[in-house]
Amino acid sequence: MGKHHPYKGNNIQYRLEVEKNLSSLMKTYQIHYPKPVSLLNDQALVISLIQMGIFNINNDQDFNIYLYSHLLFKSKLYLATSYFNITEENEKELIDKKTRGISRYVPADYTENEREFIERAEKKYFNDGQIQMYEYYRPQWTYHAKGLWLYEENRNNNNYPILTCVGSPNFGVRSIKRDLEAQLAIVTNNEELYAKFHHERIRLFQYGTLVISDPFKQLSRAPPFWSPLFMKISRNFF
């Protein structure tokens, strides 16, 4: 047990203590299990990524930012999330390089986030398809899948992903700053395994509809007039 209690005692000291203990634990495992120089045939490298922003543990966010900023020119990156509330830092890396109460307005705010993201992407890349967004639509179904798949040209004939991520993060503000998240990044040269990753992505995206900015101008997609201000104030909670 630690010396400090999360709410009965000094919360700041509690957070610092948790950060210290977790960092020490992760460092121990990094020493005992160093990353290999290369993968042998049919091997897989599984990397655990922890995101605990309130304790200043940002493995997952650091990994994603590094990945976004080091994409090869002709690589393809697919992201799936059930809540589109991407952070400004992630957006910059990607583009520049029935409920009650307040929650019932959250879908409208995600729509506003989508609109802003698509408009920025279209303005930056002139609709050349470098960045595309798909919305999941399947009658009588809802969507809560999340994941990441990276394809590189001249690797595996560009047919299968060389890296995938499996876990709880939604790549959004709340995941990074408030929630406790865990994710596995998997790199492999096993053909059967990365073929399964590929077919998993195909199944998830088969009900996706390409999103462009024009439909957001329709009245049916227009969020309440106060939605942009509301999201700026409360986006850390969703």
N, C-alpha and C positions, 0 to 999 in steps of 0.2 A: 504494500500500500504506500502511496505517496504521502508527503508531508502536508499537502494542501488539498482542500476540498473545492470542487468546481463552483459551488455557489454558497456554501456556508463560510468559506474562508476567503482568501485573497485570490480572485480569479486570474489576475495577471500572473501571479507566482505559480498558480496551478498550470497555466498554459505553458509557461517557460519550463516547468518540470516535465510535463508531458513531451514537449519538443526535445528536451535533452535526453530523456529515456528512449524515445523512439529513434532519434538520430544515432544513439549509441548502439541500439539493437540492429539497425540497418547496416551500420558500419561493420559490425561483427560478421554479419552474413556476407557482406561484400568481400571481406578478407578471406573468409572460408570458401567462398564460391566465386572466384574471379571470372570475368568474362573470357571466353576462349578467343584465341587469335583468329580462328576460322572454324567453320562447321565442316565436319566430315560428311560423307555421303549419307543421306537419309537421316540426318540429325535435325533436331529442333532446339532452338534457344528460347527459353521462356523467361521473360523479365517481369518481375513484379513491380507495379507502379502504384504508389500510395499518394492520395491527395487529401490533405488535412489542412486547409488554408488557415483555419483558426489557430492551428499550432505551428504555423510557418513550415509545414511539410508540403512541398510542392513538386514531388517527383513527376506526377502525371502531367501537370501543366508545363514544367520545364521540358519534358520529353516531347510534348505536342508542339511547343514553340520551336524547338530545335528541328523537329521533323518538317514542319511547314516551311521553315526558312532554308532548308537544305534539299528541297525537292529538285530532282533533275529536270531538265528542260522538257523532256517528252514523257515524264512520268504521269501517272494518273492516281489521284487520291480520292477515295470515296468515304464520306462520313455519313453515318445514320444517327439521328437523334429524335426523340419524341417531343423535345421541347427546344424550339429554336430561340435561344437567348444567348448567342455567342458573345464572348467578351470582346472589347475593343482591341485588345492586344492580338487575339486570335484572328479577328476580322482583318486587321491590318496586315498580318502575315499572309493570310490567304488571298487577299485582294491586291494589296500593294506589293508586294513581291508575290349535363344540366347540374350544376352545383350551386350552393348558396353563398351569399356574402360577396366579398371582394373577388374571390377566386373565379367567379363566373365571367369576369371580364378579362381574365388572363389570356384565353385563346385569341381575343382581339389584339392583345398586345404582342403576342407571338407573330400575328399577321403583320403588324406594324414593323416588327423586327425583320421579317422576311422582305417586306417591300423595300425598306431602306438598304438591306444587304444586296438585293437584286439590282436596284437602281445604281448603287455604287459599282457593282461588278460590270453592269452593262456600259456604264459611262467609261470605266477604265479600259475595258477590252472590246468595246464597240460590237457587242453581240457576236463575237467570233467563237463562242462555245468553250472558252478556256475554263470558265466557271459556270456550272449549271446547278440548278436546284430542282428537286422533285418533291412533290407532296404525295403522301400515301393516301390512296382512296380505294376502299373496298367496301361495298355495301354490307352493313351490319357488323363491321369490324372496326376496332380501334387499333392504334399503333403505339407500341412501347419498346420497340427494339432500338438498340444503339450499337455502334461498332465503327471500325476503321479498317480500310483495306488499301494497301499501297501496291501499285503495279509499276514496273519499270520496263521501258523498252529494251529489247535485246537481252532480257532475262526471262527464261522460260517461254520464249517466243511471244512474250507480252500477253499470254493468255491467262496466267494465274498470278495472284498476288504474292509478293515476296515477304510481306509483313501484314499481320492483322492484329487488332486489339480486341480483347473480350473483357467486359467488366461492367461496372455500374455507372461511370461518368456520362453526362449528357453534353459535354463540351461547352457548358454554359456557365454563367456567372455564379449561380448558386452552387453548382458542383465544385467550382474552384475555391470559392471564398467561404462557404458556410457548411456544406455537407462533408461527410467522411466517405471517401470513395476508394475503391480498389479496382485495379485493372491489370490484365496480363498482356504484354506485348509479345507476340510469337513470331520468330523468324525461323524459316525452315527451307531446306532444299529437298525435302521429301515430296515427290511428285503427287503421291496419293493424298497427303495431308493438305498441300496448298490447293489441290483440285477441289477438296471439300470446302475450303475457305471460299473459293471462287463461286461454287454453286450455292453456298449459303447466301452470298451477296446477291446473286442473281434472283434467288427466291424472294429476298426482302425487297428488291427494287422492281420486281415485275409488276407491282401495283402502283408504281410511281408515275405521276403525271408531271411533265416538264413545266416549270413555272417561269413566266416572263413578267415584266413589269406592267404591261397593259391591263391584265385582269384586275389589278389592285385599284384601278381607277373606277371600276364598277361600284355602284352603290352597295351591292350585296357584300362586297369585300371591304368596304370602308369602315374602319374602327371609329369609336366615339371621338369627338373632337379633342377630348382631354387625354386620349390614350398616350400620345407621345410623352407628355409631361408625367403622367402616372408611371410609365415604365422607367423613365429616368430616375424617379424617386425610389421605386420599389423593385427594380430588376434584380437586386441581390437576393430577393426572397423567392424567386421563381426559376 
